[in-house]
């Protein structure tokens, strides 16, 4: 049986990235790690994860939670740098 750490190590996602996916989807971190591991393997999946993060940034901005928005922006920028989409 794979642990959440095994999934994260396999798909090269950070704990924080998985937490954002879990928050966006309203699912536990373990489930988010499993979903993300599949998504991050395709350009469409990387785009979907990026959109999840952008949604969370927008939500945090709308709610006036600047610290959360800044954290999500930082994580999104790092995710996009680590997982560039082909042009």
DSSP file (Angstrom, degrees, kcal/mol; ACC not computed):
  #  RESIDUE AA STRUCTURE BP1 BP2  ACC     N-H-->O    O-->H-N    N-H-->O    O-->H-N    TCO  KAPPA ALPHA  PHI   PSI    X-CA   Y-CA   Z-CA
    1    1 A X              0   0    0      0, 0.0     2,-0.3     0, 0.0     0, 0.0   0.000 360.0 360.0 360.0 134.2    0.0    0.0    0.0
    2    2 A X        -     0   0    0      4,-0.0     2,-0.2     1,-0.0     3,-0.0  -0.595 360.0-142.7 -83.7 141.7    1.3    3.4   -1.0
    3    3 A X     >  -     0   0    0     -2,-0.3     4,-2.0     1,-0.1     5,-0.2  -0.493  30.4-104.7 -91.4 169.5    1.5    6.2    1.6
    4    4 A X  H  > S+     0   0    0      1,-0.2     4,-2.6     2,-0.2     5,-0.2   0.875 124.2  55.5 -61.2 -36.1    0.8    9.8    0.9
    5    5 A X  H  > S+     0   0    0      2,-0.2     4,-2.8     1,-0.2     5,-0.2   0.906 104.9  52.2 -63.4 -41.6    4.6   10.4    1.0
    6    6 A X  H  > S+     0   0    0      2,-0.2     4,-2.2     1,-0.2    -1,-0.2   0.926 111.2  47.4 -59.2 -44.8    5.1    7.7   -1.7
    7    7 A X  H  X S+     0   0    0     -4,-2.0     4,-2.2     2,-0.2    -2,-0.2   0.926 113.3  47.5 -62.2 -45.5    2.5    9.4   -3.9
    8    8 A X  H  X>S+     0   0    0     -4,-2.6     5,-1.3     1,-0.2     4,-1.1   0.909 113.1  47.9 -64.7 -41.9    4.0   12.9   -3.4
    9    9 A X  H  <5S+     0   0    0     -4,-2.8    -1,-0.2     1,-0.2    -2,-0.2   0.882 112.3  50.7 -65.1 -37.8    7.5   11.6   -4.1
   10   10 A X  H  <5S+     0   0    0     -4,-2.2    -2,-0.2    -5,-0.2    -1,-0.2   0.899 118.7  34.6 -67.3 -41.8    6.4    9.8   -7.2
   11   11 A X  H  <5S-     0   0    0     -4,-2.2    -1,-0.2    -5,-0.2    -2,-0.2   0.422 103.8-122.9-100.9   2.4    4.6   12.7   -8.8
   12   12 A X  T  <5 +     0   0    0     -4,-1.1     2,-0.3     1,-0.2    -3,-0.2   0.892  60.3 141.6  61.9  43.7    6.9   15.5   -7.6
   13   13 A X      < -     0   0    0     -5,-1.3    -1,-0.2    -6,-0.2     2,-0.2  -0.862  46.7-124.9-111.1 151.7    4.2   17.6   -5.8
   14   14 A X     >  -     0   0    0     -2,-0.3     4,-2.1     1,-0.1     5,-0.2  -0.524  23.5-113.7 -88.9 161.8    4.7   19.4   -2.6
   15   15 A X  H  > S+     0   0    0      1,-0.2     4,-2.3     2,-0.2     5,-0.1   0.899 118.8  53.4 -57.0 -41.0    2.6   18.9    0.5
   16   16 A X  H  > S+     0   0    0      2,-0.2     4,-2.0     1,-0.2    -1,-0.2   0.878 106.0  51.5 -66.0 -39.2    1.4   22.5    0.1
   17   17 A X  H  > S+     0   0    0      1,-0.2     4,-2.0     2,-0.2    -1,-0.2   0.918 111.3  48.1 -63.2 -42.6    0.3   21.9   -3.5
   18   18 A X  H  X S+     0   0    0     -4,-2.1     4,-2.8     1,-0.2    -2,-0.2   0.889 108.0  55.6 -65.5 -38.5   -1.7   18.9   -2.5
   19   19 A X  H  X S+     0   0    0     -4,-2.3     4,-2.5     1,-0.2    -1,-0.2   0.899 107.2  49.8 -61.0 -40.2   -3.3   20.8    0.4
   20   20 A X  H  X S+     0   0    0     -4,-2.0     4,-2.7     2,-0.2    -1,-0.2   0.905 111.4  48.3 -65.0 -40.7   -4.5   23.4   -2.1
   21   21 A X  H  X S+     0   0    0     -4,-2.0     4,-2.5     2,-0.2     5,-0.2   0.924 111.8  50.1 -64.1 -43.9   -6.0   20.7   -4.4
   22   22 A X  H  X>S+     0   0    0     -4,-2.8     5,-1.8     1,-0.2     4,-1.5   0.916 112.2  47.8 -60.3 -43.6   -7.6   19.1   -1.3
   23   23 A X  H  <5S+     0   0    0     -4,-2.5    -2,-0.2     2,-0.2    -1,-0.2   0.932 112.3  48.7 -63.3 -46.0   -9.1   22.5   -0.3
   24   24 A X  H  <5S+     0   0    0     -4,-2.7    -2,-0.2     1,-0.2    -1,-0.2   0.909 120.5  36.1 -60.8 -43.1  -10.3   23.3   -3.8
   25   25 A X  H  <5S-     0   0    0     -4,-2.5    -1,-0.2    -5,-0.2    -2,-0.2   0.574 104.3-126.1 -89.5 -10.2  -12.0   19.9   -4.2
   26   26 A X  T  <5 +     0   0    0     -4,-1.5     2,-0.3     1,-0.2    -3,-0.2   0.894  67.6 124.4  66.5  40.1  -13.1   19.5   -0.6
   27   27 A X      < -     0   0    0     -5,-1.8    -1,-0.2    -6,-0.2    -2,-0.1  -0.856  68.0 -85.8-127.2 161.7  -11.4   16.1   -0.2
   28   28 A X     >  -     0   0    0     -2,-0.3     4,-2.5     1,-0.1     5,-0.2  -0.255  40.8-111.5 -63.9 156.3   -8.8   14.7    2.3
   29   29 A X  H  > S+     0   0    0      1,-0.2     4,-2.6     2,-0.2     5,-0.2   0.869 116.8  56.5 -56.4 -39.8   -5.2   15.3    1.5
   30   30 A X  H  > S+     0   0    0      1,-0.2     4,-1.7     2,-0.2    -1,-0.2   0.924 110.1  44.2 -61.5 -44.1   -4.6   11.6    0.8
   31   31 A X  H  > S+     0   0    0      1,-0.2     4,-2.5     2,-0.2    -1,-0.2   0.902 112.4  52.8 -66.5 -40.5   -7.3   11.6   -1.9
   32   32 A X  H  X S+     0   0    0     -4,-2.5     4,-3.1     1,-0.2    -2,-0.2   0.886 106.9  52.9 -62.3 -38.4   -6.0   14.8   -3.3
   33   33 A X  H  X S+     0   0    0     -4,-2.6     4,-2.2     2,-0.2    -1,-0.2   0.907 110.2  47.7 -63.1 -41.5   -2.5   13.3   -3.6
   34   34 A X  H  X S+     0   0    0     -4,-1.7     4,-1.2     2,-0.2    -2,-0.2   0.926 115.1  44.7 -66.2 -44.6   -3.9   10.3   -5.5
   35   35 A X  H  X S+     0   0    0     -4,-2.5     4,-2.4     1,-0.2     3,-0.4   0.942 114.0  49.8 -62.9 -47.8   -5.9   12.6   -7.8
   36   36 A X  H  X S+     0   0    0     -4,-3.1     4,-3.0     1,-0.2    -1,-0.2   0.858 103.1  59.9 -62.9 -36.6   -3.0   14.9   -8.3
   37   37 A X  H  < S+     0   0    0     -4,-2.2    -1,-0.2     1,-0.2     4,-0.2   0.878 111.2  41.7 -60.8 -36.4   -0.5   12.1   -9.1
   38   38 A X  H >< S+     0   0    0     -4,-1.2     3,-1.0    -3,-0.4    -2,-0.2   0.913 115.9  48.8 -73.7 -43.7   -2.7   11.2  -12.0
   39   39 A X  H >< S+     0   0    0     -4,-2.4     3,-1.8     1,-0.2     7,-0.4   0.888 102.1  60.9 -65.0 -40.2   -3.4   14.7  -13.2
   40   40 A X  T 3< S+     0   0    0     -4,-3.0    -1,-0.2     1,-0.3    -2,-0.1   0.594  91.9  70.2 -68.6  -8.2    0.2   15.9  -13.1
   41   41 A X  T <  S+     0   0    0     -3,-1.0     2,-0.3    -4,-0.2    -1,-0.3   0.535  98.2  51.1 -86.8  -6.3    1.2   13.3  -15.7
   42   42 A X  S <> S-     0   0    0     -3,-1.8     4,-2.4    -4,-0.2     5,-0.2  -0.945  80.8-124.5-129.4 152.4   -0.7   15.0  -18.6
   43   43 A X  H  > S+     0   0    0     -2,-0.3     4,-2.3     1,-0.2     5,-0.2   0.887 114.9  53.2 -59.5 -37.6   -0.7   18.6  -19.9
   44   44 A X  H  > S+     0   0    0      1,-0.2     4,-2.1     2,-0.2    -1,-0.2   0.895 109.5  48.3 -64.1 -39.4   -4.5   18.7  -19.4
   45   45 A X  H  > S+     0   0    0     -6,-0.3     4,-2.6     2,-0.2    -5,-0.2   0.891 109.6  51.4 -67.7 -40.6   -4.1   17.6  -15.8
   46   46 A X  H  X S+     0   0    0     -4,-2.4     4,-2.4    -7,-0.4    -2,-0.2   0.906 110.7  49.8 -62.4 -41.3   -1.4   20.2  -15.1
   47   47 A X  H  X S+     0   0    0     -4,-2.3     4,-2.5     2,-0.2    -2,-0.2   0.902 110.0  50.9 -63.9 -40.6   -3.7   22.9  -16.6
   48   48 A X  H  X S+     0   0    0     -4,-2.1     4,-2.2     2,-0.2    -2,-0.2   0.925 110.5  48.0 -63.2 -45.2   -6.5   21.7  -14.4
   49   49 A X  H  X S+     0   0    0     -4,-2.6     4,-2.2     2,-0.2    -2,-0.2   0.918 111.2  51.6 -61.6 -42.8   -4.3   21.8  -11.2
   50   50 A X  H  X S+     0   0    0     -4,-2.4     4,-2.5     1,-0.2    -2,-0.2   0.920 109.4  50.1 -59.0 -43.7   -3.2   25.3  -12.2
   51   51 A X  H  X S+     0   0    0     -4,-2.5     4,-2.5     2,-0.2    -1,-0.2   0.869 106.7  55.0 -64.8 -36.4   -6.8   26.3  -12.6
   52   52 A X  H  X S+     0   0    0     -4,-2.2     4,-2.1     2,-0.2    -1,-0.2   0.943 110.5  46.3 -57.5 -47.0   -7.6   24.9   -9.2
   53   53 A X  H  X S+     0   0    0     -4,-2.2     4,-2.0     1,-0.2    -2,-0.2   0.903 111.2  50.6 -65.2 -41.4   -4.9   27.1   -7.7
   54   54 A X  H  X S+     0   0    0     -4,-2.5     4,-2.4     1,-0.2    -1,-0.2   0.879 108.4  53.7 -63.9 -37.5   -6.1   30.2   -9.7
   55   55 A X  H  X S+     0   0    0     -4,-2.5     4,-2.7     1,-0.2    -1,-0.2   0.917 108.5  49.2 -60.7 -43.8   -9.6   29.6   -8.4
   56   56 A X  H  X S+     0   0    0     -4,-2.1     4,-2.6     2,-0.2    -2,-0.2   0.871 109.7  51.6 -65.7 -36.6   -8.4   29.5   -4.8
   57   57 A X  H  X S+     0   0    0     -4,-2.0     4,-2.5     2,-0.2    -1,-0.2   0.942 111.6  47.2 -62.6 -46.9   -6.4   32.8   -5.4
   58   58 A X  H  X S+     0   0    0     -4,-2.4     4,-2.6     2,-0.2    -2,-0.2   0.917 112.6  49.2 -61.7 -44.2   -9.6   34.4   -6.7
   59   59 A X  H  X S+     0   0    0     -4,-2.7     4,-2.2     2,-0.2    -1,-0.2   0.926 111.5  48.6 -60.5 -46.1  -11.7   33.1   -3.8
   60   60 A X  H  X>S+     0   0    0     -4,-2.6     5,-2.5     1,-0.2     4,-0.6   0.899 111.6  50.1 -63.1 -40.1   -9.1   34.3   -1.3
   61   61 A X  H ><5S+     0   0    0     -4,-2.5     3,-0.9     1,-0.2    -1,-0.2   0.925 110.7  49.4 -62.1 -44.4   -9.0   37.8   -2.9
   62   62 A X  H 3<5S+     0   0    0     -4,-2.6    -2,-0.2     1,-0.3    -1,-0.2   0.854 112.1  48.5 -63.1 -35.0  -12.8   38.0   -2.9
   63   63 A X  H 3<5S-     0   0    0     -4,-2.2    -1,-0.3    -5,-0.2    -2,-0.2   0.531 113.7-119.2 -82.7  -6.4  -12.9   37.0    0.8
   64   64 A X  T <<5 +     0   0    0     -3,-0.9     2,-1.4    -4,-0.6    -3,-0.2   0.690  66.1 142.8  76.3  19.0  -10.2   39.6    1.6
   65   65 A X     >< +     0   0    0     -5,-2.5     4,-2.4    -6,-0.2    -1,-0.2  -0.670  19.3 171.9 -93.9  82.7   -7.8   37.0    2.9
   66   66 A X  H  > S+     0   0    0     -2,-1.4     4,-2.8     1,-0.2     5,-0.2   0.859  73.2  54.4 -63.5 -38.2   -4.6   38.5    1.5
   67   67 A X  H  > S+     0   0    0      2,-0.2     4,-2.2     1,-0.2    -1,-0.2   0.922 111.4  45.2 -63.2 -43.4   -2.3   36.1    3.3
   68   68 A X  H  > S+     0   0    0      2,-0.2     4,-2.5     1,-0.2    -2,-0.2   0.908 113.7  49.7 -66.3 -41.9   -4.1   33.1    1.8
   69   69 A X  H  X S+     0   0    0     -4,-2.4     4,-2.6     2,-0.2    -2,-0.2   0.918 111.6  48.5 -63.0 -43.7   -4.1   34.7   -1.6
   70   70 A X  H  X S+     0   0    0     -4,-2.8     4,-2.4     2,-0.2    -2,-0.2   0.910 111.8  49.3 -63.9 -41.8   -0.4   35.5   -1.5
   71   71 A X  H  X S+     0   0    0     -4,-2.2     4,-2.4    -5,-0.2    -2,-0.2   0.927 112.9  47.1 -62.4 -45.2    0.4   31.9   -0.3
   72   72 A X  H  X S+     0   0    0     -4,-2.5     4,-2.7     2,-0.2    -2,-0.2   0.888 110.9  52.4 -65.2 -38.8   -1.7   30.4   -3.1
   73   73 A X  H  X S+     0   0    0     -4,-2.6     4,-2.6     2,-0.2    -2,-0.2   0.931 110.5  48.0 -60.5 -45.6    0.0   32.8   -5.7
   74   74 A X  H  X S+     0   0    0     -4,-2.4     4,-2.2     2,-0.2    -2,-0.2   0.929 114.0  45.8 -62.3 -46.3    3.4   31.7   -4.5
   75   75 A X  H  X S+     0   0    0     -4,-2.4     4,-2.7     1,-0.2    -1,-0.2   0.892 112.6  51.2 -65.1 -39.4    2.5   28.0   -4.7
   76   76 A X  H  X S+     0   0    0     -4,-2.7     4,-2.7     2,-0.2    -2,-0.2   0.923 109.8  49.5 -64.3 -43.9    0.9   28.4   -8.1
   77   77 A X  H  X S+     0   0    0     -4,-2.6     4,-1.8     1,-0.2    -2,-0.2   0.910 113.5  46.4 -61.5 -42.4    3.9   30.2   -9.5
   78   78 A X  H  X S+     0   0    0     -4,-2.2     4,-2.4     2,-0.2    -2,-0.2   0.907 111.9  51.0 -67.3 -41.1    6.2   27.5   -8.2
   79   79 A X  H  X S+     0   0    0     -4,-2.7     4,-2.1     1,-0.2    -2,-0.2   0.930 110.6  49.0 -60.8 -45.5    3.9   24.8   -9.6
   80   80 A X  H  < S+     0   0    0     -4,-2.7    -1,-0.2     1,-0.2    -2,-0.2   0.857 111.9  49.0 -64.5 -35.0    3.9   26.4  -13.0
   81   81 A X  H  < S+     0   0    0     -4,-1.8     3,-0.5    -5,-0.2    -1,-0.2   0.880 115.3  43.8 -70.2 -37.4    7.7   26.7  -13.0
   82   82 A X  H  < S+     0   0    0     -4,-2.4    -2,-0.2     1,-0.2    -1,-0.2   0.759 125.3  33.1 -77.5 -25.4    8.1   23.0  -12.0
   83   83 A X  S  < S-     0   0    0     -4,-2.1    -1,-0.2    -5,-0.2    -2,-0.1  -0.556  81.0-173.6-132.0  67.0    5.4   21.8  -14.4
   84   84 A X        -     0   0    0     -3,-0.5     2,-0.3    -2,-0.2    -3,-0.1  -0.325  21.7-126.3 -66.9 144.0    5.5   24.0  -17.5
   85   85 A X        -     0   0    0     -5,-0.1     2,-0.1   -39,-0.1    -1,-0.1  -0.682  25.9-110.8 -87.1 141.3    2.9   23.4  -20.1
   86   86 A X              0   0    0     -2,-0.3    -1,-0.1     1,-0.1     0, 0.0  -0.425 360.0 360.0 -68.2 148.3    4.0   22.8  -23.7
   87   87 A X              0   0    0     -2,-0.1    -1,-0.1     0, 0.0    -2,-0.0   0.422 360.0 360.0 -96.9 360.0    3.2   25.6  -26.1
